[in-house]
Amino acid sequence: MATKTRRESRIMRHVRIRKHLSGTPERPRLAVFRSLKHISAQIIDDTTGRTLCSASSLEKELGATGNKEGARKVGQELGRRALELGLKKVVFDRGGFRYHGRVASLAEGAREAGLEF
């Protein structure tokens, strides 16, 4: 049997996590994706399969980069957009990534903006 790549291992972890996590209209899922250069997050209602709002370090108006400070900005902007929609509580889905570094910074930024998870 061939060894798994880092990407395949992350996807398997994400599938294992998603067995227990699901977003509802009352408490949607905050999903995080981290690439080598950027980070993005979206709030998803899994019952309808709709993305309610999103934020990414690729957005020019955010002026965020892919580092920890940029991840915090993305989290704050996502939290602000979610509060505009009336969303206060979310379920955090780290997407198979460790809750460490940029993923943790994004979560802290979202909490600073007023999201609860």
QUIFENDA-V581314 format. One record per residue. N is the residue number from 1. SS is DSSP state (a for helix, b for strand, c for the rest). Layout:
BEGIN
n->N ss->SS
n->N ss->SS
END
This chain:
BEGIN
n->1 ss->c
n->2 ss->c
n->3 ss->c
n->4 ss->c
n->5 ss->c
n->6 ss->a
n->7 ss->a
n->8 ss->a
n->9 ss->a
n->10 ss->a
n->11 ss->a
n->12 ss->a
n->13 ss->a
n->14 ss->a
n->15 ss->a
n->16 ss->a
n->17 ss->a
n->18 ss->a
n->19 ss->c
n->20 ss->c
n->21 ss->c
n->22 ss->c
n->23 ss->c
n->24 ss->c
n->25 ss->c
n->26 ss->c
n->27 ss->c
n->28 ss->b
n->29 ss->b
n->30 ss->b
n->31 ss->b
n->32 ss->b
n->33 ss->b
n->34 ss->b
n->35 ss->c
n->36 ss->c
n->37 ss->c
n->38 ss->c
n->39 ss->b
n->40 ss->b
n->41 ss->b
n->42 ss->b
n->43 ss->b
n->44 ss->b
n->45 ss->b
n->46 ss->c
n->47 ss->c
n->48 ss->c
n->49 ss->c
n->50 ss->b
n->51 ss->b
n->52 ss->b
n->53 ss->b
n->54 ss->b
n->55 ss->b
n->56 ss->b
n->57 ss->c
n->58 ss->c
n->59 ss->c
n->60 ss->c
n->61 ss->c
n->62 ss->c
n->63 ss->c
n->64 ss->c
n->65 ss->c
n->66 ss->c
n->67 ss->c
n->68 ss->a
n->69 ss->a
n->70 ss->a
n->71 ss->a
n->72 ss->a
n->73 ss->a
n->74 ss->a
n->75 ss->a
n->76 ss->a
n->77 ss->a
n->78 ss->a
n->79 ss->a
n->80 ss->a
n->81 ss->a
n->82 ss->a
n->83 ss->a
n->84 ss->a
n->85 ss->c
n->86 ss->c
n->87 ss->c
n->88 ss->c
n->89 ss->b
n->90 ss->b
n->91 ss->b
n->92 ss->b
n->93 ss->b
n->94 ss->c
n->95 ss->c
n->96 ss->c
n->97 ss->c
n->98 ss->c
n->99 ss->c
n->100 ss->c
n->101 ss->c
n->102 ss->a
n->103 ss->a
n->104 ss->a
n->105 ss->a
n->106 ss->a
n->107 ss->a
n->108 ss->a
n->109 ss->a
n->110 ss->a
n->111 ss->a
n->112 ss->a
n->113 ss->a
n->114 ss->c
n->115 ss->c
n->116 ss->b
n->117 ss->c
END
